[in-house]
Amino acid sequence: MSSSTGEKFQIRDFFQYFLRGLILVGPIALTVYIVFVSVKWVDDLIPIKIPGLGLIIVLIVTVLLGYLANTLFAKPIFTMLEKAMRRVPLINFIYTSINDLVKAFVGDNKRFNTPVLVSFDKEGIIQKPGFITSEDLEQIGLPGLVAVYLPHSYNFSGNLFIVDKQYVRPLDGNNSDIMKYIVSGGVSGKFEVKS
């Protein structure tokens, strides 16, 4: 009887050590895998098979294009290209959606810079953190309402909700920490509710 008890403890210990190892190795392995796959994908864009060369070339070309876009010579060309993309029906939809999303995170017109906590009931029992993307919806016939983007946890997606201002409370914290808090399901990152 004591031998079977010893075997149970060994199996339980083995399982606990496996879970601890998985918790330790899983995030590291997944991060390394995602970085490796991303670099390999970028490297495959270049026909020369030198590891990392594609990534370096893409970075250099992106920096050069960013520099050229600000010169007097190239600025009209990029403006003309952008206007052309906005005229073609399907390309217009794809281009403007991606362009607006990128500009929401970087650039002069960042949209995810007002973190808030949204109450889903009058008592405030159910709340969700998010970001105000538009503070005044009067121009579309919704005075007193705001547009709040609520990211999903463990996913890079979310939903846009139109919420009465009385149910929205500002949050105090770094925007990237708050986004990390939401996307990680509340496991990492931090924020505080403003008084």
Number of C-alpha atoms within 10 A of each C-alpha: 5 7 8 9 10 11 11 12 12 12 12 12 12 12 12 12 12 12 13 12 11 13 11 11 11 13 11 11 12 11 11 12 12 11 12 13 12 13 17 16 13 18 21 17 14 14 8 10 11 10 13 14 18 21 19 14 15 15 12 12 12 12 12 11 13 11 12 15 16 12 10 9 10 14 14 13 13 15 12 12 11 14 12 12 17 16 11 11 9 10 13 16 14 12 15 14 12 12 11 13 13 14 15 16 13 11 9 8 12 15 19 20 15 19 27 25 22 24 19 14 10 9 8 12 8 10 14 14 23 28 25 24 19 15 14 16 14 11 7 7 9 13 13 13 20 21 18 25 22 22 19 16 16 12 11 8 11 13 10 14 16 14 18 15 15 12 16 23 16 18 20 16 16 16 19 14 14 24 25 18 18 23 20 15 14 14 10 13 18 17 17 13 13 11 7
